Amino acid sequence: MTHHHHDPGFAHPSPSLKPSLLRLSLGLRLCVVAAVSVVVWSLVVWAMA
């Protein structure tokens, strides 16, 4: 890794936030889990039919 300099008054930019389920509210996380569960169970029922 090489050392580098920034102009005075310019700092490193903040790192970008990546999407994460942990940053969502509890209600939204439960909705996501419910939707995934419905999709998985739909595929199970479809596969058994």
C-alpha positions in Angstrom: 0.0 0.0 0.0 1.4 3.4 -0.9 1.1 6.5 1.1 -0.9 9.3 -0.4 -1.7 12.9 0.4 -4.9 15.0 0.2 -5.2 18.7 -0.4 -5.7 20.7 2.8 -9.3 20.8 3.7 -10.2 17.6 1.9 -10.4 14.4 4.0 -11.1 10.9 3.0 -14.7 10.5 1.9 -17.0 8.5 4.1 -17.3 4.9 3.1 -20.6 4.0 1.4 -23.1 2.0 3.4 -24.0 -1.4 1.9 -27.5 -2.7 2.0 -28.1 -4.9 5.1 -31.1 -6.6 6.6 -29.8 -5.5 10.0 -30.2 -1.8 9.2 -34.0 -2.3 8.5 -36.6 -1.8 11.1 -38.0 -4.8 12.9 -41.3 -4.6 11.1 -39.7 -4.4 7.6 -37.4 -7.3 8.5 -40.4 -9.4 9.5 -42.1 -8.5 6.2 -39.1 -9.6 4.2 -38.9 -12.9 6.1 -42.6 -13.5 5.6 -42.3 -12.8 1.9 -39.3 -15.2 1.5 -41.2 -17.8 3.5 -44.3 -17.5 1.2 -42.1 -17.9 -1.9 -40.3 -21.0 -0.5 -43.5 -22.7 0.7 -45.1 -21.9 -2.7 -42.2 -23.6 -4.5 -42.5 -26.6 -2.1 -46.3 -27.0 -2.8 -45.7 -26.5 -6.5 -43.0 -29.2 -6.6 -45.2 -31.7 -4.7 -48.2 -31.1 -7.0 
